[in-house]
Each structure stands twice: as structure tokens, then as C-alpha cells.
């Protein structure tokens, strides 16, 4: 079984900063971003 390859070079990376960044991101996605770590992002 082989794994498919996808070209993801067109995707953008965002850097969200500020003291309320976790509250903002938590309102944008369905997962609880407060539980995410930098290494598991």
C-alpha cells in the first residue's frame, strides 16, 4: 500500500500573536486550541 502525495505548497501559514490569540483561535476552529502544544500543532 502506498501513501498518496499532495502538493501543499499553495497553502499559507499564519502567525497569530497577541494576548487574546488563544481565545480568538478557539472561536475560529472546532478543536480546543488551548490543549494544543507547539510540537503537536
N, C-alpha and C positions, 0 to 999 in steps of 0.2 A: 504494500500500500504506500503510495507516495502522497506527500503533502502538497497542496496547491500553493503557488506563489502569487502574490498580489503586489502590484506597484502602488505603494502608498506615498510616493514622493510628492504628490499634489496636495497632500494634507498639510494643514498649518499647525503650528504649535503656539499656544498662548501662554503667556506668563501673567498670572493673576496675582496682584500684590495689594497690600493694604490690610489694615487691622480687621476688616469685616469680610475678608476673602472667603473664609470657610462658610460663613452664613450665606453669602451671595451664591457660591457654587452649590451649596446644599439646596438652594431654591431652583437651580437650573437642571439638576440631574435627579434620577430616581434613587441612586445609591446614597448612603450616608457618607459623605466625603470626610467627615470628621474621624472616621475609622480607618481611612487610608493612610499609609505611610509613604514617604518619599521613594523608598526602594520598591514598593508594590504598586506605584502609580502607573 
